[in-house]
């Protein structure tokens, strides 16, 4: 089996594949550079087939070429986060027993000490042009391990998710068909490339479709709006926090500039939000600005994308949509060991299909415990279904709060809090309590300075909107919430903040 993106290169060789701020690169240029990097890998005389090759490169042309090069020699591609501390990088290098690290002049000096500690050979992709060996691409079987992506580690130590070539092709093919990717598309990719959202959805999918990917070295709202107005981009994917920042920048612009921006984004083919829950208020505001109902979907590192609102058809606010073609989805109540057949009854999302990952790297017991006997992957996410559409209630481990005999959705309470005109951001967690089991605790980020006793004012405001047992009993007022690179609130860190400070309890 040939690497799927290599098929695309043969078809679209003269089309633009990668664009950055200074240059455009064709598919044929991408192929040539990947061949040169693959030859450099061959010159090491390391046993490459099945080895793990880590890549520490900024998003862009060299990153894409490095991924293809790793696959050309039959190795497993492991993207590293360019923003991770040394300890996190070393954790991954040691966990996969990396044989080689591919990097460039931007990172070579900083990573050299870590490569020695991990006993991995360091290669600079900028030296690849001198390689002279003969290269013959490795043909893969569909179950051959091709990619390891590490989980975000928001609820424990990061785990290496092993994705086979067959998994990768299934994930890409499903999205290309469902979201109608074509070679005429140009996507602006501002997402980290060590996660599924940025790597598969916004890089590999467009490359497989023959589309172009435009990279920015750093997110900047003014630069993004300028690109939107340039008519060069027609597809955009981001996390909710990015849309919030773009909205704030839009609101700060004068009326003439706002009209230009509205006109620019109204012509986009598709705009997607993912990796964290999209507040309905943000969806409504973006619709007012652009005419677009942001396409919200559901996926995770282990399964790729599994559920999506339709490209054409009704997109429901607060819902992530319906199962994608080829993906089986069910809701399961682990307390009763029964499938959920009724609408509005909550259960854990379980997934089956060719896109589901192969295993966790070197964690056979964790892998076994993550699947049912029938082969369904247990996502750990709680959801309800309504007329075929799924609504995520949150992670069972961190977003389902067991308080006074009730099972409460932190996401539902957060959504209600965001309706308050003075709240910019919020997050809700459960804090252990002898009497209640868990107390509902809310961290709030405000637009303006608070008046005294604002926690009691918020409590009173909520009493008119949600059931009394859902109202937070502990409050924290923060300048910002702890988030990872994908915009997800790190709830373990938030719980630590609650435990470190004195209570503001209702």
CORGI-V376641 format. One record per residue. N is the residue number from 1. RES is the residue in three letters. SS is DSSP state (a for helix, b for strand, c for the rest). BURIAL is I if it has 24 or more other ideal C-beta (glycine too) atoms within 12 Angstrom, else O. D_CENTER is the distance of its C-alpha to the mean C-alpha in Angstrom with 2 decimals. Layout:
<<N RES SS BURIAL D_CENTER> <N RES SS BURIAL D_CENTER>>
//
This chain:
<<1 UNK c O 27.41> <2 UNK c O 26.33> <3 UNK c I 22.82> <4 UNK a I 21.58> <5 UNK a I 20.77> <6 UNK a I 24.29> <7 UNK a O 25.73> <8 UNK a I 24.16> <9 UNK a I 25.70> <10 UNK a O 29.09> <11 UNK a O 28.90> <12 UNK c I 27.51> <13 UNK c O 29.02> <14 UNK c O 30.42> <15 UNK c I 27.49> <16 UNK b I 25.15> <17 UNK b I 21.96> <18 UNK b I 20.62> <19 UNK b I 21.63> <20 UNK c I 21.55> <21 UNK c O 23.76> <22 UNK c O 26.80> <23 UNK c O 26.76> <24 UNK b O 25.76> <25 UNK b I 25.59> <26 UNK b O 26.66> <27 UNK a I 25.52> <28 UNK a O 28.79> <29 UNK a I 28.10> <30 UNK a I 24.71> <31 UNK a I 26.63> <32 UNK a I 29.41> <33 UNK a I 27.25> <34 UNK a I 25.36> <35 UNK a I 28.86> <36 UNK a I 30.12> <37 UNK a I 27.37> <38 UNK a I 27.97> <39 UNK a I 31.68> <40 UNK a I 31.14> <41 UNK a I 29.33> <42 UNK a I 32.32> <43 UNK c O 34.76> <44 UNK c I 33.61> <45 UNK c O 35.39> <46 UNK c I 32.65> <47 UNK c O 32.04> <48 UNK c I 28.80> <49 UNK c I 28.28> <50 UNK c O 25.84> <51 UNK c I 25.43> <52 UNK b I 22.16> <53 UNK b I 21.68> <54 UNK b I 19.30> <55 UNK b I 18.27> <56 UNK c I 18.17> <57 UNK c I 18.20> <58 UNK c I 16.99> <59 UNK c I 14.90> <60 UNK c I 17.67> <61 UNK a I 20.51> <62 UNK a I 21.26> <63 UNK a I 17.76> <64 UNK a I 17.83> <65 UNK a I 21.44> <66 UNK a I 20.83> <67 UNK a I 18.38> <68 UNK a I 21.09> <69 UNK a I 23.78> <70 UNK a I 22.44> <71 UNK a I 22.44> <72 UNK a I 25.85> <73 UNK c I 27.39> <74 UNK c I 25.98> <75 UNK c I 23.80> <76 UNK b I 20.32> <77 UNK b I 17.68> <78 UNK b I 15.83> <79 UNK b I 13.70> <80 UNK c I 14.30> <81 UNK c I 12.84> <82 UNK c I 15.46> <83 UNK c O 15.30> <84 UNK c I 15.85> <85 UNK c O 19.42> <86 UNK a O 21.82> <87 UNK a O 21.84> <88 UNK a I 18.15> <89 UNK a I 18.68> <90 UNK a I 21.95> <91 UNK a I 20.51> <92 UNK a I 18.35> <93 UNK a I 21.36> <94 UNK a O 23.71> <95 UNK a I 21.66> <96 UNK a I 21.46> <97 UNK c O 24.89> <98 UNK c I 23.77> <99 UNK c I 26.68> <100 UNK b I 25.62> <101 UNK b I 23.36> <102 UNK b I 22.93> <103 UNK b I 22.83> <104 UNK c I 24.83> <105 UNK c O 27.21> <106 UNK c O 24.57> <107 UNK c I 23.71> <108 UNK a O 26.66> <109 UNK a O 28.80> <110 UNK a O 26.23> <111 UNK a I 24.94> <112 UNK a O 28.46> <113 UNK a O 29.44> <114 UNK a I 26.33> <115 UNK a I 26.98> <116 UNK a O 30.50> <117 UNK a O 29.55> <118 UNK c I 27.24> <119 UNK c O 30.02> <120 UNK c I 27.84> <121 UNK b I 29.28> <122 UNK b I 27.87> <123 UNK b I 27.94> <124 UNK b I 27.56> <125 UNK a I 26.33> <126 UNK a O 28.67> <127 UNK a O 31.56> <128 UNK a I 30.63> <129 UNK a O 33.24> <130 UNK a O 36.06> <131 UNK c I 35.12> <132 UNK c O 37.96> <133 UNK c O 37.35> <134 UNK c O 37.28> <135 UNK c I 33.95> <136 UNK c O 33.57> <137 UNK c I 30.15> <138 UNK c I 29.37> <139 UNK c O 29.06> <140 UNK c I 26.56> <141 UNK c O 27.03> <142 UNK c O 24.18> <143 UNK c O 23.66> <144 UNK c I 23.62> <145 UNK b I 20.82> <146 UNK b I 18.90> <147 UNK b I 15.61> <148 UNK b I 14.53> <149 UNK b I 11.02> <150 UNK b I 11.30> <151 UNK c I 9.76> <152 UNK c I 9.09> <153 UNK c I 12.68> <154 UNK c I 12.77> <155 UNK c I 15.51> <156 UNK c O 17.22> <157 UNK c O 17.28> <158 UNK c I 14.32> <159 UNK c I 15.07> <160 UNK b I 14.95> <161 UNK b I 13.67> <162 UNK b I 16.16> <163 UNK b I 15.42> <164 UNK b I 18.68> <165 UNK a I 19.62> <166 UNK a I 20.35> <167 UNK a I 16.94> <168 UNK a I 15.40> <169 UNK a I 18.02> <170 UNK a I 17.62> <171 UNK a I 13.91> <172 UNK a I 14.81> <173 UNK a I 18.13> <174 UNK a I 16.98> <175 UNK a I 14.68> <176 UNK a I 17.35> <177 UNK a O 19.93> <178 UNK a I 18.27> <179 UNK c I 17.08> <180 UNK c O 20.20> <181 UNK c I 18.99> <182 UNK c O 22.10> <183 UNK c O 23.43> <184 UNK c O 24.28> <185 UNK c I 20.73> <186 UNK b I 19.51> <187 UNK b I 15.90> <188 UNK b I 15.18> <189 UNK b I 12.20> <190 UNK c I 11.60> <191 UNK c I 8.10> <192 UNK c I 8.20> <193 UNK c I 9.03> <194 UNK c I 8.76> <195 UNK c I 5.21> <196 UNK a I 5.19> <197 UNK a I 3.79> <198 UNK a I 6.42> <199 UNK a I 8.55> <200 UNK a I 9.39> <201 UNK a I 8.82> <202 UNK a I 10.04> <203 UNK a I 12.30> <204 UNK a I 13.72> <205 UNK a I 14.13> <206 UNK a I 16.09> <207 UNK a I 18.02> <208 UNK a I 18.97> <209 UNK a I 20.20> <210 UNK c I 22.17> <211 UNK c I 20.39> <212 UNK b I 19.98> <213 UNK b I 17.04> <214 UNK b I 17.94> <215 UNK b I 16.57> <216 UNK c I 17.30> <217 UNK c O 18.04> <218 UNK c O 17.19> <219 UNK c I 15.92> <220 UNK c O 19.11> <221 UNK a I 19.69> <222 UNK a O 23.11> <223 UNK a O 22.04> <224 UNK a I 19.32> <225 UNK a I 22.03> <226 UNK a O 24.49> <227 UNK a I 22.40> <228 UNK a I 21.94> <229 UNK a I 25.75> <230 UNK c O 26.45> <231 UNK c O 25.95> <232 UNK c I 24.06> <233 UNK c I 20.66> <234 UNK c I 20.22> <235 UNK b I 16.51> <236 UNK b I 13.81> <237 UNK b I 10.13> <238 UNK b I 8.81> <239 UNK c I 7.71> <240 UNK a I 11.00> <241 UNK a I 12.38> <242 UNK a I 12.63> <243 UNK a I 14.56> <244 UNK a I 16.66> <245 UNK a I 17.62> <246 UNK a I 18.52> <247 UNK a I 20.56> <248 UNK a O 22.34> <249 UNK a I 23.25> <250 UNK a I 24.45> <251 UNK a O 26.59> <252 UNK a O 28.12> <253 UNK c O 29.29> <254 UNK c O 32.78> <255 UNK a O 33.60> <256 UNK a O 34.19> <257 UNK a O 30.87> <258 UNK a O 29.09> <259 UNK a O 30.90> <260 UNK a O 29.79> <261 UNK a I 26.13> <262 UNK a I 26.48> <263 UNK a O 28.18> <264 UNK a I 25.57> <265 UNK a I 22.49> <266 UNK a O 24.66> <267 UNK c O 25.08> <268 UNK c I 21.43> <269 UNK c I 20.88> <270 UNK b I 17.42> <271 UNK b I 14.99> <272 UNK b I 11.70> <273 UNK b I 9.78> <274 UNK c I 6.69> <275 UNK c I 4.37> <276 UNK c I 7.98> <277 UNK c I 11.45> <278 UNK c I 13.01> <279 UNK c I 16.52> <280 UNK a I 19.22> <281 UNK a I 21.04> <282 UNK a I 18.34> <283 UNK a I 18.25> <284 UNK a O 22.06> <285 UNK a I 22.41> <286 UNK a I 20.28> <287 UNK a I 22.38> <288 UNK a O 25.49> <289 UNK a I 24.56> <290 UNK a I 23.44> <291 UNK c O 24.60> <292 UNK c I 21.08> <293 UNK c I 19.65> <294 UNK c I 15.91> <295 UNK b I 14.48> <296 UNK b I 12.32> <297 UNK b I 10.89> <298 UNK b I 9.83> <299 UNK b I 8.15> <300 UNK b I 7.17> <301 UNK c I 7.69> <302 UNK c I 11.32> <303 UNK c I 11.72> <304 UNK b I 9.43> <305 UNK b I 9.99> <306 UNK b I 13.07> <307 UNK b I 14.07> <308 UNK b I 14.24> <309 UNK c I 16.68> <310 UNK c I 19.12> <311 UNK c I 19.25> <312 UNK c O 22.91> <313 UNK c O 24.07> <314 UNK c O 23.54> <315 UNK c I 20.26> <316 UNK c I 20.76> <317 UNK c I 19.75> <318 UNK c I 18.12> <319 UNK c I 17.41> <320 UNK c I 14.47> <321 UNK b I 17.16> <322 UNK b I 18.79> <323 UNK b I 18.11> <324 UNK c I 17.37> <325 UNK c I 20.38> <326 UNK c I 20.91> <327 UNK c I 18.75> <328 UNK b O 20.88> <329 UNK b I 19.86> <330 UNK b I 22.18> <331 UNK b I 22.54> <332 UNK b I 24.49> <333 UNK b O 26.44> <334 UNK c O 26.77> <335 UNK c O 29.60> <336 UNK c O 31.75> <337 UNK c O 30.34> <338 UNK b O 30.42> <339 UNK b O 28.24> <340 UNK c I 27.53> <341 UNK c O 29.29> <342 UNK c O 29.96> <343 UNK c O 27.94> <344 UNK c O 26.87> <345 UNK c O 27.18> <346 UNK c I 24.10> <347 UNK b I 22.89> <348 UNK b I 20.15> <349 UNK b I 17.94> <350 UNK b I 18.92> <351 UNK b I 17.83> <352 UNK b I 19.93> <353 UNK c I 19.79> <354 UNK c I 19.57> <355 UNK c I 15.78> <356 UNK c I 15.78> <357 UNK c I 15.55> <358 UNK c I 18.88> <359 UNK b I 18.98> <360 UNK b I 17.90> <361 UNK c I 19.50> <362 UNK c O 22.96> <363 UNK c I 22.35> <364 UNK a O 24.48> <365 UNK a O 25.38> <366 UNK a O 21.85> <367 UNK a O 21.03> <368 UNK a O 24.21> <369 UNK a O 23.57> <370 UNK c I 20.15> <371 UNK b I 21.97> <372 UNK c O 24.95> <373 UNK c O 28.19> <374 UNK c O 27.55> <375 UNK c O 24.28> <376 UNK c I 21.83> <377 UNK b I 18.58> <378 UNK b I 18.49> <379 UNK b I 15.03> <380 UNK b I 16.43> <381 UNK b I 15.33> <382 UNK b I 18.30> <383 UNK b I 18.87> <384 UNK b I 21.88> <385 UNK b I 22.83> <386 UNK b O 24.99> <387 UNK c O 26.66> <388 UNK c O 23.92> <389 UNK b I 21.03> <390 UNK b I 18.72> <391 UNK b I 18.03> <392 UNK b I 15.73> <393 UNK b I 17.88> <394 UNK b I 15.52> <395 UNK b I 15.29> <396 UNK c I 18.83> <397 UNK c O 18.94> <398 UNK c I 18.09> <399 UNK c I 18.09> <400 UNK b I 21.25> <401 UNK b I 24.25> <402 UNK b I 27.59> <403 UNK b I 30.23> <404 UNK c O 33.87> <405 UNK c O 33.40> <406 UNK b O 30.62> <407 UNK b I 27.00> <408 UNK b I 25.15> <409 UNK b I 21.64> <410 UNK a I 20.27> <411 UNK a I 18.01> <412 UNK a I 21.26> <413 UNK a I 23.10> <414 UNK a I 20.45> <415 UNK a I 20.58> <416 UNK a I 24.35> <417 UNK a I 24.43> <418 UNK c I 22.49> <419 UNK c O 25.47> <420 UNK c I 27.68> <421 UNK c O 28.64> <422 UNK c O 28.51> <423 UNK b I 25.07> <424 UNK b I 22.22> <425 UNK b I 19.68> <426 UNK b I 20.02> <427 UNK b I 18.81> <428 UNK b I 20.90> <429 UNK b I 21.52> <430 UNK b I 24.42> <431 UNK b I 26.98> <432 UNK b O 29.46> <433 UNK b O 32.89> <434 UNK c O 36.11> <435 UNK c O 37.29> <436 UNK c O 34.18> <437 UNK b O 32.06> <438 UNK b I 29.24> <439 UNK b I 29.61> <440 UNK b I 27.12> <441 UNK b I 26.06> <442 UNK b I 24.43> <443 UNK b I 23.24> <444 UNK b I 23.90> <445 UNK b I 23.43> <446 UNK b I 26.29> <447 UNK c O 27.31> <448 UNK c O 30.85> <449 UNK c O 32.91> <450 UNK c O 33.62> <451 UNK c O 37.04> <452 UNK c O 38.57> <453 UNK c O 37.86> <454 UNK a I 34.74> <455 UNK a I 33.28> <456 UNK a O 36.26> <457 UNK a O 35.84> <458 UNK a I 32.24> <459 UNK a I 33.51> <460 UNK a O 36.20> <461 UNK a O 33.86> <462 UNK a I 31.64> <463 UNK a O 34.77> <464 UNK c O 35.31> <465 UNK c O 31.87> <466 UNK c I 30.76> <467 UNK c O 32.68> <468 UNK a O 34.23> <469 UNK a O 32.58> <470 UNK a I 29.07> <471 UNK c I 30.08> <472 UNK c I 28.80> <473 UNK c I 31.63> <474 UNK b I 30.15> <475 UNK b I 28.83> <476 UNK b I 27.36> <477 UNK b I 27.31> <478 UNK c I 24.92> <479 UNK c O 24.31> <480 UNK c O 20.53> <481 UNK c I 18.12> <482 UNK c I 16.53> <483 UNK b I 12.80> <484 UNK c I 10.42> <485 UNK c I 8.94> <486 UNK c I 5.77> <487 UNK c I 8.69> <488 UNK c I 9.04> <489 UNK b I 12.77> <490 UNK c I 14.02> <491 UNK a I 16.66> <492 UNK a I 18.64> <493 UNK a I 19.33> <494 UNK a I 20.32> <495 UNK a I 22.71> <496 UNK a O 24.20> <497 UNK a I 24.86> <498 UNK a I 26.62> <499 UNK a O 28.66> <500 UNK a O 29.71> <501 UNK c O 31.15> <502 UNK c O 33.96> <503 UNK c O 33.23> <504 UNK c I 33.55> <505 UNK b O 34.30> <506 UNK c I 35.42>>
//
